[in-house]
Amino acid sequence: MANAAGLDAFKEIHEEKAKKDGKTVKIGIIGTGWIAESHVECYKEMDDVEIVALADLVPGKAKEFAEKFGLENARIYDSDEALIAAEKDLDGVSICTYNCQHAPCAIHALDAGINVMLEKPFTVTLDEAIEVMRAEKRSGKILTIGFQPRMSENMKMIKKIVQSGELGKVYYLQSGGGRRRGIPTPFGTTFIEKETGGIGAVGDIGSYSLDMLLGAVGYPKPLTVSGYTSAFFGKDPGYYPGHPEYAEKFGVDDFAAGFVRLEGDIILDFRISWAMNMDTPGDAIILGTKGGLRIPSTDCWNGEFDKPLKIYKTVCGEEIVYEVPLKPTKNLFLEKLRAFVDAIQEGGKPTVPSSEIVFNQAIIDGIVRSAACGKEIAIDIPEV
């Protein structure tokens, strides 16, 4: 979270902007689970935003959410279709549903001419992502995907280092991180059931890892993938003290790995975990012909890292390592949503465009499909 001084400065800048523009951006929230709480808390920090509507498929859930967060004036609906049909002056929606509802909700909103902040992962399958992008193209509206690490100055430094040429030609990417014990059942079972989650660790936290690495090298197109997924922990009743029935509901992956060939003669060695018998499979690394970059491991790559980046070089025949100082932490979620609101206000572009994240989704989809057939497959991304 941002410190008090940083938050005050943020509010002053955007309060002045709100006074100048005189426009209140009207937002709807689709899906009122735990991630929606972060959306509401951030939107409430913005004087030029009004949350006017909430929707959730679970009876009474949106009403309870409204009461919890003091949204007495927000209108309540039992589906995204009902909200979109009734709210004729919405400027944008935050889609915070479980994974399998990302695509239909985004398509409904875009086809109604509403700007969309879509939480990650983009979708469950590549085909769904393509359909969402076609709706985006039809509508001409903003579609941005919810990767708040993009707002981090430390994460941005990774791309700056690569793009500066400091590492030379990049030829190898290795993802790292992951959780030793972190299947997200404290939030219910929507993450782990096939009918709602659709995909597990590979999409939930793997999408963050992919965005960090692929973004650094300009999001090259994936060409082939050999993938592996497993669910040894998720399907073990002993993993869930007091709730052994969760094992029967577990229908996604808790570990995934993939070997991906990218355009530009780059190899991506990917692995991610919700649960494993290891604290981490290692740091993320980027290898180039002139240097290497080590990115310190985290459990899910969804925000900042707490150790410096390290660059490995040979200078005048000497092998050296130097650290990149960490920059101050800020509220990345707040910055993410502020960027969405600013894009609506100013007719701007999405911070995290679908044209990039479709490659992220193609890799996730490819890993799942390759694992299912037990062999390497080509990645074919349809035209939008």
Buried (B, 14 or more C-beta within 10 A) or exposed (E): EBEEEBBEEBBEEBEEBBEEEEEBBBBBBBBBBEBBBBBBBBBBBBBBBBBBBBBBBEEEBBBEBBEEBEBEEBBBBBBBBBBBEEBEEBBBBBBBBBBBBBBBBBBBBBBBEBBBBBBBBBBBBBEBBBBBBBBBEEBEBBBBBBBBBBBBBBBBBBBEBBEEEBBBEBBEBBBBBBBEEBBBBEEBBBBBBBEBBBBBBBBBBBBBBBBBBBBBBBBBEBBBBBBBBBBEBBBBEEBBEEEEEBBEBBBBBBBBBBBBBBEEEBBBBBBBBBBBEEEBBBBBBBBBEEBBBBBBBBBBBBBBBEEBBBBBBEEEEEEEEEEBEBEEBBBBBBBBBBBBBBBBBEEEEBBBBBEBBBBBBBBBBBBBBBBEEEEBBEBEBEEB
